[in-house]
């Protein structure tokens, strides 16, 4: 009965209640028992920076407390070994979801509830609840609402972590058959969107790329009509594919539309990021070669600029 109520709640908007987050006190240490949670005090996020093998992580100096609508009080972390990278988002998408901001308390809570692939979770449920990954994703979405995170951003983030949950496959309440059906649906959706995006780009530029097919919603029309058709396809097709996701159709619809609409932006950012990393690596390993490359780029740019300007 309780599980049905939670599934039904997914379709309802959550009213923001900022006081659900509060100061969680401190962990016990050999020097003393620590401080208890204080529901009357604002949350205090105190971070200690760590760097191991060039990877930046943070420890929480004070605990964060959150009173969930279904699970009751949750305290994170459970021990001093917990580490977080703040909001776990790929560098390509930090322009859409920054590493920190209003959503940070919810992100820290979610990190502790799910942990990494090889790391244990780090939370205390004062009501003795066990939080699986699917439930943790729901808590994350509700907690973002309580921090004042925008509706669009929190549903996009929830969809992204739901896709991660589908593929990570750790501590979920689904049966193996149900889990693999979600993986098949997500994999099919991603593959179809990438392939159709590739074909649509080929159609837009009127070139025949290997393996591309003609997309009827674009066709041989003026460029602005083809762009409009491409955008329409980026909305309609993911919505249709989301029907494969069953109860997770909302995550499939949102993730699919975002992927389709931002596909070219993502590829462009990936190329820019890869180019930067390659140049940075070259400059670090061979400064002379980096200067030669820079000189060549400047000289070539001057030649092209002159030829195009003077005709």
VOTI-514070 format. One record per residue: residue in three letters; y, x, z of N, C-alpha, C, O, CB in turn. Coordinates in steps of 0.05 Angstrom, whole numbers, plus 5000, padded with zeros to 4 digits. Glycine has a CB too. Example, Ala and Ser with C-alpha at 12.3 -4.5 7.8 and 13.67 -1.06 7.14 Angstrom:
2
ALA488652645156491052465156493452645156493452855169491152265181/SER495552575142497952735143500152585157502352685161498852825114/
//
This chain:
311
UNK497650175000500050005000502550175000504450124985500049815024/UNK502550385017504850565019505250714993507550744985504450765042/UNK503050794980503350944954504550754933506150854917500551044945/UNK503850504933504950314914507950284918509550264899503550044915/UNK508750274944511550244950513150484940515450454930512050214980/UNK511950724942513350964932513550964902515651044891511951214942/UNK511450874888511650864859513750664850515250714832508850784847/UNK513750424864515750224858518650324863520450254849515249974873/UNK518850484884521550594891522650784870525050824868521450734917/UNK520850894853521751074832523650944812525351074800519351194818/UNK523450684809525050544790527750454802529450344787523550304779/UNK528050494828530550404841532350634846531550854852529850254867/UNK534950584844536950784850537050824881536850634896539750714839/UNK537351074889537551144917540451164925541951314913535951404924/UNK541251014946544051034955544351294971542651364988544750794973/UNK546451444965546951694978547451665008549051495016549351844965/UNK545951825024546351825053546452115062544452235069543951675067/UNK548852235061549152525067548152605094547252825098552052595065/UNK548152425114547252495141544252525144543352605165548252285161/UNK542852475122539952535123539452835125537352925134538552415098/UNK541352995115541153285119542653355145544853255149542353445095/UNK541553535161542853625185541853895193539953995182542553415208/UNK543054005213542354275223539554275235538954115253544354385243/UNK537854455225535054465234534554655257532354705265533254525212/UNK536754785267536354975289535355245279535755315256534554865310/UNK533955385296532755645288529855655296528955505313534355875302/UNK528455835284525555875289525156025316526856175324524256025266/UNK522955975329522356125353521956425346520956485324519856015367/UNK522756595364522456885360521356995386521256865407525157025353/UNK520457255386519557375411521657375432521057385456518657665406/UNK524257355424526357355443526957085456528357065476528957465430/UNK525956865444526556605455525356385438524156435417529556565456/UNK525556135448524255905435525755805410524755635396523955685454/UNK528155915405529655815382531255565389531055455411527855765359/UNK532855465370534455235374533154985362532055015340537355265363/UNK533154765375532054515364533854395342536154465341531454305386/UNK532754225326534454085306536553915320536153815342532653905287/UNK538853885306541053725317541953525296543653595279543453915326/UNK540953275297541753075277544753015276545752905257540252825282/UNK546153095297549053045297550653265285553153235282549853005325/UNK549453485276550953705265550353735235548153675225550153965279/UNK552453815220552153855191550154085186549854265203554853925178/UNK548754075163546954295157548454555154550654565143545354235131/UNK547254775163548455035161546555215145544455295154549055165189/UNK547355275120545655445103546655735106548755815095545855355073/UNK545055895120545656175125543556335112541156325120545856235156/UNK544256495091542356635075542456935080544557055083542756575045/UNK540057065080539957355081538657455055536457375048538257455106/UNK540157615041539257705014537157925016537358105032541657804998/UNK535157904999533058104997532758174967533258014950530258005009/UNK531958424962531458504935528958674935528858894946533858664923/UNK526858574921524358714919523658754890523258564875522158564934/UNK523459004881522859074854524758944834523958844813519958994847/UNK527258934842529358824825529458524825531158404811528958914798/UNK527858384841527858094842529358014867528758094889524957984843/UNK531457844863533157764885532057504897531657304883536057724875/UNK531657514923530857274938532457254964533957434971527757284945/UNK532257024977533756985002531956865023530156705018536156794996/UNK532556945048531256825071533356645085535756695084530257045091/UNK532356425097534056245112534256325141532256345155532955955110/UNK536656395149537156475177537056235196536456265220539756625179/UNK537756005186537555755201535855555186535755565162540355635207/UNK534455385201532855185188534554955177536654895188530655085207/UNK533454825157534754595145533054355152530654355149535054635113/UNK534354145161532853905168533653675149535953645141533553825198/UNK531653515142532153285124530353055134527953095139531453355095/UNK531552815136530052585144529452415119531152265110531552415166/UNK527052435109526252295085525752005090525051925112523752425072/UNK526151845070525851555073523051465077522551255089526951415048/UNK521051625069518251555072516751735091514751655103516951555045/UNK517551985093516052185108517152255135515952385151515752435092/UNK519652155140520852225165522052505165522852605143518852205188/UNK522252635188523652885190522053115178519653155185524352945219/UNK523353275161522153515150523953755157526453745155521853495119/UNK522753965167524254205175523254445157520854485155523854275205/UNK525154585146524454825130526355055137528655015142524654755099/UNK525155295137522455365133520755345158521755285180522255655121/UNK518155385155516355385178516055655191515255665214513655275169/UNK516655865176516456135188518456315175519756245155513556245184/UNK518756555185520856745176520056885150521757025139521356955198/UNK517556845141516756985116517656835091517356935069513757015115/UNK518756595094519556435071521756565055523656665067520356155080/UNK521456565029523556675011524056464989522256324980522656944999/UNK526556454980527356274959529156414939530556604946528756024971/UNK529156324914531056424894533256224889534456214868529556494868/UNK533756054910535655834908534655624889532355544891538455944899/UNK536255534870535255334851533555474830534555644815537555174838/UNK530955404829529155544811529555434782528155244774526255504820/UNK531355544768531955454741532055704722533355904730534555294740/UNK530855694699531055914680533855984673535555804672529455854655/UNK534456234669537156324663538356174639540756134638537256624657/UNK536656094620537655954596539055694603540655594588535355904577/UNK538355574626539255304632541155294656541755084667536955124637/UNK542155524665543955524688546655404681548155324699544355814698/UNK547355384656549855244648549554944653551554804658550455294618/UNK547054844653546554554657546054504687546954304698544154464640/UNK544454674699543754654727544254924740542555094739540754554732/UNK546554964753547155224765545255294788543955114799549955234775/UNK545155544795543355634817544255524844542555484861543355944818/UNK546855474847547855354872549855144865550755114843549055574890/UNK550554984886552354764882551654544901550354594922552154654852/UNK552554294896551954074914548954034919548153944940553153814903/UNK547354094898544454054900542954264915540554244919543354034872/UNK544354474925542954704938541154624961538854704962544954904947/UNK542154454981540354385003537754254993535554315004541754195021/UNK537954084973535553954962533754154949531254134951536353734942/UNK534854354935533254554921531854734942529454794938535054734904/UNK533154804964531854964985529554804997527454915003533955045006/UNK530054555002527954385013525554374995523254395004529054095018/UNK526054334969523854314950522354574948519854574946524954234922/UNK523754794948522455064947520455094970518255184966524455284948/UNK521255004993519555035017517154845016514954905026521154985043/UNK517554605004515454405002513254484982510954414985516654134995/UNK514054624960512154684939511254974939509055044931513254604912/UNK513155154947512555444946511855534918512055384899510355524965/UNK511055794915510355894890507355874885505855784902511156184887/UNK506455964862503555944855501856084875499755984883503056054827/UNK502756324884501056474903502056474931501056624948500856754893/UNK504056314937505256304964504656044978504255834965508256344962/UNK504456055005503955805020506555645022508755755020502855865048/UNK506255385027508555215032509755295059508355435075507854915032/UNK512255215065513555295090515255065100517655075098515255555085/UNK513954865111515354635122513954535146511554585150515654415100/UNK515354385162514254245186514953955183517253885182515254375213/UNK512953785183513353495185512953415213510753435224511453345165/UNK515053315226514753245254513052995258512152935281517553195267/UNK512452855237510652625238507852695228506152515225511752395222/UNK507352955223504753045215503952975187501552955181502752935234/UNK505852925169505252855141504553105125505753325130507552705129/UNK502753075106502153285087503553215061503152995050499053325082/UNK505253385050506853335027505653475003505753715001509853425031/UNK504453314984503453444960505753484940507953404945501153274947/UNK505153614918507253694900508653454887511053454882506153874879/UNK507153244880508353004868510352884887512552804879506152804860/UNK509552854913511352744933513752924937515952824942509852694959/UNK513353184936515553374939517653344917520053364922514453664939/UNK516653284893518553244871520252984876522652984870517053214844/UNK518952774887520452534893522452584916524652484914518452314901/UNK521652734936523452804958525852954947528152904955522052974979/UNK525353134928527453294916529553114902531953154906526253494895/UNK528552924887530452744873532052574892534452544889528852564854/UNK530752474913532252314933534252484948536452404954530252174952/UNK533352734955535052904970537552994954539753024965533553154979/UNK537153024927539453084910541552854911543952904911538553144882/UNK540552614912542352384913543952394940546252334940540752114912/UNK542552474961543852494987545952714989547752705005541852525009/UNK545752914972547753134971550053064953551953224951546353394962/UNK549952844939552052774920551752874892553552864876554652864931/UNK549352974886548853074859548952834839548052614845546053214858/UNK550152884816550452674796547752554787545652684788551852784772/UNK547852304780545452154772544052294749541552334750546151864764/UNK545452364728544252484704542952754711540652804703546352534682/UNK544352914726543253184733540753154750538853304745545353344748/UNK540752974770538452964787535952854773533752934779539052794812/UNK536352674754534052574739533052784719530652804714534752314724/UNK534852934708533953154690532453364706530353454697536453294676/UNK533453434729532053634746529353524755527353674754533753704771/UNK529253274763526653154771524653164748522353224753527052874781/UNK525553094724523753104701522753384696520353424690525253004676/UNK524553584699523653864695521553944715519554074708526054054696/UNK521953884741520053964761517453804758515353904766521153934789/UNK517653564748515253404744513553534722511053544724515953114736/UNK514853624700513353774679512054024691509754084684515253844656/UNK513454164708512354404721509954324738507954464738514454544738/UNK510154104752507854014769505453944751503154004759508753764785/UNK505953824728503753764710502254004702499754004701504753614686/UNK503654224696502354464685501454654707499454804703504154604666/UNK502854664729501954844751499354744763497554904769504154864772/UNK499154484768496654374777495854454805493554494811494554454759/UNK497854474823497254554850497954324870500154214868498754814858/UNK496054254888496554064909497653794898499853714906498454174930/UNK496253674880497053414869494953204877492653274881497453424838/UNK495752954878493852744886492352614863490852434867495352534902/UNK492852714839491552594815488652684814487952894824493052674790/UNK487052514802484252594796484352804773486352814758482552354787/UNK482252974770482253164748482653034721484153154704479653324748/UNK481452804716481752664690484652584686485852624664479952424688/UNK485852464707488652384705490552624701492452604685489552224730/UNK489952834715491553074712491453184684493553254672490653294732/UNK489153204672488853304645490053114625491053194604485953354638/UNK490052854631491452664612494452714612495752694591490752374620/UNK495552774636498452844637499053104622501053124608499352864666/UNK497253294626497653554611497553514581499053624566495553754620/UNK495653354572495353294543497853154533498853224512492853134538/UNK498852954548501252814540503652994539505152984520501752574559/UNK504053164560506353344560506153554538508053604524506553484588/UNK503753664534503353864513503853754486505153874469500553984515/UNK502753504481503153374455506153324450507153364428501553114454/UNK507553234471510353164468511953424461513553414443511453044494/UNK511553634476513053884471512453994443514254064429512254094493/UNK509853994436509154104410510353934387511354044367506154114407/UNK510153674390511253494369514253524366515353534344510553204375/UNK515653544389518653574387519453834375521253844358519853554416/UNK518054054382518754314371518154314341519754414325517154534385/UNK515854204333515154214304517054034288517954114267512254114301/UNK517653794298519453624284522253724283523753684264519353344296/UNK523053864304525753994305525854214284527854244270526354114332/UNK523654364281523454574261523654454233525154554216520854734264/UNK522254234228522254104202524953974196525953994174520053884201/UNK526253854217528853734213530953944206532753894190529753584238/UNK530754184218532654394212532254494183534154544169532254634231/UNK529754504175529154584147530354374128531454444107526154604143/UNK530154114135531253904118534253914118535453874097530253634129/UNK535553974141538453974142539554194124541654154110539354024171/UNK538354424123539254644107538154644078538754834063538654914120/UNK536654444072535454414045533954654036534254754014537654354025/UNK532254754054530554984048527654904055527154734072531355244063/UNK525755034042522954974047521755184064520755394054521354944020/UNK521755144090520555334109517555284110516555064106521755304137/UNK516055494116513155474117512255274138513055284161511955754124/UNK510555084129509454894147511154654153510254464166508755024172/UNK513754654144515554434150514854194133513854224111518454514146/UNK515353954144514853704129517553564126519453614141512753524144/UNK517753384106520153224102520253014124518252884131520153094074/UNK522652984136522952784157524552544145526852584137524352904182/UNK523452314144524752084130527351994142528951874129522851854129/UNK527752044168530251954180532652134173534952084182529951944211/UNK532152344158534252514148534452504117536352404106533852814157/UNK532352594104532252574075534352734061535552914072532452284067/UNK534752674035536752814019539352654019539952504000535652843989/UNK540952684040543352534043545652734049545152974051543152324065/UNK548052634052550352804059549752924087548352804103553052644059/UNK550953164092550253304116550753154142549253174161551753564117/UNK553053004143553652864168551752634173551152564196556552754167/UNK550752504151548752294154546052424164544752304181548252144127/UNK545452654153542952794162543152874192541252854206542453034145/UNK545552964200545953044228545652794246544352804267548753164232/UNK546852574237546552324253543652234254542652144275548252094240/UNK542252264231539452194231537752374249535952284262538352194203/UNK538452634249537052824266537452754295535552774311537953104260/UNK539852684303540452614331538852364338537752344360543452574335/UNK538952164320537451914326534451964330533151854348537851714303/UNK533352144313530552214316530052364342527852324354529652384293/UNK531952524351531652674376531652484400530852564422533852874379/UNK532652244397532552044418530151864416528751814435535251884418/UNK529751754392527751544388524851664391523251544405528051414361/UNK524351884378521551994379520652074406518452004414521352224360/UNK522252214423521352274450520852024467519052014483523352454464/UNK522551814462522051564477519351444469517951344487524351364471/UNK518651464444516051364435513751534447511751424456515851364404/UNK514151794447512051974458511751944488509551994499512752264451/UNK513851854501513651814530511651604538510751594561516351744542/UNK510851424520508851224526506151354532504451224545508651034502/UNK505751604523503251744528503051834558500851894567503051984510/UNK505351834572505451944599504651754620504551824644508252044604/UNK504051504614503251314634505451264655507751214648500651404648/UNK504651284681506651234702508851434703510951384715505151234729/UNK508451664690510551864689512251844664513452044655509352144691/UNK512351604652513851574627516751644630517951734611513551284617/UNK517951594653520751664657521251964653523052054640521751574684/UNK519452124666519652414663519252494635520652674625517652554682/UNK517352374621516852434593519152364575519852524557514352294583/UNK520452134580522652054564525052234568526252324548523451764570/UNK525752294593528052454598527652744589529352854575528752454628/UNK525352864596524853134588524653164558525653354546522253234600/UNK523452964545523252974516525852954501526353104483521452754506/UNK527552774510530252744497531952984502533253084484531652484508/UNK531853094527533453334533532453564516534153714504533253404563/UNK529853604514528753824498529553784468530453984456525753834500/UNK529253544458529853504429532853544423533553674404529053224421/UNK534553434440537453444435538453734439540253824424538953254454/UNK537353874458538254154464536554364452536854604458538454184494/UNK534754294434532854484423534254724409533654954414530954354403/UNK536254654392537554864377539455034395539755274392539254744354/UNK540654894415542255044435540555234450541355464455543654844454/UNK538155144458536355314473535455554457535355784467533955154483/UNK534755504432533855724415536155924411535756174412532855624387/UNK538555824407540856004404541356164428541856404426543355834397/UNK541256044452541656184477539456394481539956614491541855994500/UNK537056314473534756504476535156754459534656974467532156364469/UNK536156714434536656944416538857114428538657364428537456834388/UNK541056984437543257144449542257294474542957534477545556964457/UNK540757164491539757294515537857524508538057734521538257094532/UNK536057484489534257694481535757934469535058164474532157594461/UNK537757874453539358094441540758254463540858504462541457974421/UNK541958114482543258254504541358434519541958664525544558044523/UNK538958324526537058484541536158734525535758944536534558314548/UNK535858694498535058924482537259134481536659374483534458824453/UNK539759054478541959244478542259384505542659624506544559104470/UNK541959224526542159344553539959554558540459764569541859114574/UNK537559484549535359674552535859924535535260154544532659544543/UNK536859894511537460124494539660294507539360544507538360034466/UNK541760174517543860324530542960474554543960694560546160134538/UNK541060364569539960494592538160734585538160934598538460294610/UNK536560694564534560894557535661114539534861344540532160764544/UNK537561034521538661224502541561154496542161014477536961224475/UNK543361254513546261204509547261284482548961144470547861344531/UNK546261504471547261604445546561404424548161334407546061884439/UNK544061304424543161104404544760854407545460724387540161044407/UNK545460774431547060534435549860564423550960384411547360474465/UNK551060804426553760854415553560854384555460764371554861124425/UNK551460964373551060974344550860684334552060614314548561134336/UNK549260524348548960244340551660094341552359944323546860104357/UNK553160144363555760014365557660094343559059924332557060084393/UNK557660354336559360444314558560324287560260254271559160744312/UNK555960294283554960174258555859874257556759784235551860194256/UNK555659734279556459454279559459424274560259244258555659324306/UNK561059594286563959584282564659644253566259504241565359774301/UNK563459864242563959944214563159724195564659654176562560204207/UNK560759604199559859394181561659154183562259024162556959324188/UNK562559084207564358854210566958904196568058714184564858804240/UNK568059144197570559214183570259184153572059074140571459494190/UNK567959274143567559254114567358964105568658884086564959404106/UNK565758804120565458524113568058374115568758214098563258394131/UNK569558424137572058294142574058354119575458174110573258384168/UNK574058614110575958694089575158564062576958454048575958994086/UNK572658564056571758454031572258154029573158054009568758514026/UNK571758014051572157724050575057644051575857444039570657594074/UNK576657804065579557744067580957794041582657634033580857904090/UNK580358024028581758104004580457983979581457993957581758404002/UNK578157863982576857733959575457943942574257873921578857573943/
//
